[in-house]
Amino acid sequence: MKVAIFPSCIVDTVFPEAGAAAIRLLERLGLDIDFPLEQTCCGQMHLNTGYETRAKKLAARHLTNFTPYDWVVGISTSCTTAVREFYPQLLGPTRAAVGGTGKFIELSEFLLDVLGVTELQGTFAKKVTFHTSCHSLRGIHLGDRPQRLLGMLSGIQLVPLPKSDSCCGFGGTFSIKNSAISTVMMEEKLANVYWTGAEVLTAADSSCLMNLSGGIQAAKKPLTVMHYAEILEIATRQTQGKLSNFSGAK
Amino acid sequence: MVWMVLSDMAGSRVGFPYTSLPRIEDSQLRANLRSATTAIREKRGRVVAEKDDWEELRLKGEQIRAEVLNNLDSYLVKLEASVENVGGVVHWAGDAGEANEIVLSLVRQHGESEVVKVKSLTTDEMGLNEYLSQGGVMAYETDLAELIVQLAHDKPSHILVPAIHMNRSEIRDLFQGTISKGTALSDDPTVLAEASRLYLRQKFLSAKIAISGVNFAVAETGTICVVESEGNGRMCLTLPKVLISVMGIEKIIPTLDDLAVFLELLPRSSTGERMNPYTSLWSGVHKGDGPEEFHLVIMDNRRSAVLADPVGRQTLQCIRCSACLNVCPVYERSGGHAYDSVYPGPIGAILSPQLFGTESSKSLPWASTLCGACYEVCPVRINIPQVLVHLREKVLTEGHRSSSERFQFAILSAVLSSGSRFDLALRTISRLRFLINRFLAFGSLPGVAGKWTVARELPEIPKESFRVWWRRSRGQ
């Protein structure tokens, strides 16, 4: 099984620790993970801003970069949504399918659905709340997979976030073009986050987290923000012996 | 992202970002809107969850509407023949101006100076009330919320609940100053409804002409369907001698059987009810029963141009349920007036730019985070995020885009077109990170991007990018 990671350009640029965490975690599970250096950006940013022609070129080259792999594991729900849900519209369904959009998979889907992980040996003794990104909810329909993985850790206290189906207000260029509404949405989302009393805010999407952590820092609240892959990686760092009931790459 | 945030991408200073500002600062309006949309949203959620075959119904609804649009030319001719066959008169209008003139001349032919109206978005789109008024004809809105908006000289802010932006004490004050002058009213909804009934009853009994919109026009039988909740529509459609109904060309469904699908989809999606309270269906005229004359005005008003766009076409599938408004996080904060159109909310954000193409409507495709909540609830499965993105592209190709933004995306594309170029760019950013981070921490960003940083800190540029870490740690 040849597996590549697709951390996304935003992780590559600003949040390298999220990508590194996913790699370390997967390697700890006995997998050999590759990062094809030709990958840059899936083109979602261009598509969403209305640069369809440029997005098409980026989409085509993005698929080509992953030709040799069986699975392409993403850690950004909106980027995996872009490939799986938007490429068929952008490139046409046939070209997208032949290009391999079906092998793009989110980390939690890969761990639970492909590898069949049902337990993880690790400890994370903190109160954590999970922000559901719009694309995890309505794009790739991730359901509660990341929360299920987090729930396998001992010591973790997962507290549900009220109004979890509402958008954090980021929306890429929306947060710039309509910054006033975006800020109100973000502040209402954060009010719910603070209400939970969580010490850690996590999500499966670094762009939502960039928005929310920006707001948390500006409000000077003592809350740690990290990708859920980082939590899984930190929690399993000290684990001796078998990390999971899954024994390694098939 | 950082490079995008770093500069002003606002483009022109008109449109949604600016029209929405006063609404966002109005905490009373936001409270009114939040409680109203939350209530409808929850009600809809409950009644939709009852239907095991909801997704099949949505697919069926989409399929019927799409098929009609794909064959609209023949359906229109068929509808005309069917309506005339049952004694109705069909009038064709190329645009709103023609439609207004047809209605005014029909009213004048009967020597009338007053008409009663059933709530109709299409006539709002035409500006019919204003046109009639200039022609010496007073149009009385009979839907309670439309009446409120009319009395307040205001504009509707929601497709289904036009006065959603007002609360009951504001409405009490309005009634005491207008239709209930000299009467003390409480803000009890039943008292307010009674006040409007007393006023409207006289209008129903005296009017000789009624004007309505059309929810569905059945091509096969020439049957027209209007759905409403208050019974005011039933009064208008049965009491006056002359009935004039106005529809956009897209409102057709093939058969009466198809109507069954929409009478399931529409009430659950719009008001969160299992069944619509007043559903009126009529086919032409019948001696001694209802209006003696029936006129159907079929209006294009740029819909055929929308139809010509393969991606934009699905917009015309809309059955005006307003479910998308009630789930939209942007609408909830901005209110309907910010959209500066009779069609607010997500559906307005795709319909208005295509129908009207005004300067302010060009900003509407960006009035969305693309969160997808609208698409998820749409009973006829209009992929609103897809059309929004398509329209962003269209506005771009029409040249309504700042040159600085186009320049940035050109540079960005060049950088992203190869792994080594991206690598070089990331190394450069890392090398300059002390400068950039200080600049970011300063929060002194130019233009609109500055607003981003009022409420948020920008992330710091890390010492090494992911790919640099990968190469260093994996020895590649």
Interface residues (C-beta under 8 A of the other chain):
Chain A: P7 C9 I10 V11 D12 T13 V14 F15 P16 E17 G19 A20 I23 F35 P36 L37 E38 Q39 T40 C41 M45 H46 L47 N48 T49 G50 Y51 E52 R54 K57 L58 R61 Q89 C134 H135 L137 R138 G139 D165 S166 C167 G169 F170 G171 G172 T173 F174 S175 I176 K177 N178 S179 A180 I181 S182 T183 V184 M185 M186 E187 S207 M210 N211 S213 G214 G215 Q217 A218
Chain B: M1 V2 M4 V5 M9 A10 G11 F16 P17 S20 L21 I24 P329 V330 R333 S334 S363 P365 W366 A367 S368 T369 L370 C371 G372 A373 Y375 E376 Q386 V389 H390 L391 R392 E393 K394 V395 L396 R401 E405 F409 L412 S413 V415 L416 S417 S418 G419 F422 D423 L426 I429 V448 A449 K451 W452 V454 A455 R456 E457 L458 P459 I461 P462 E464 S465 F466 R467 V468 W469 W470 R471 S473 R474 Q476
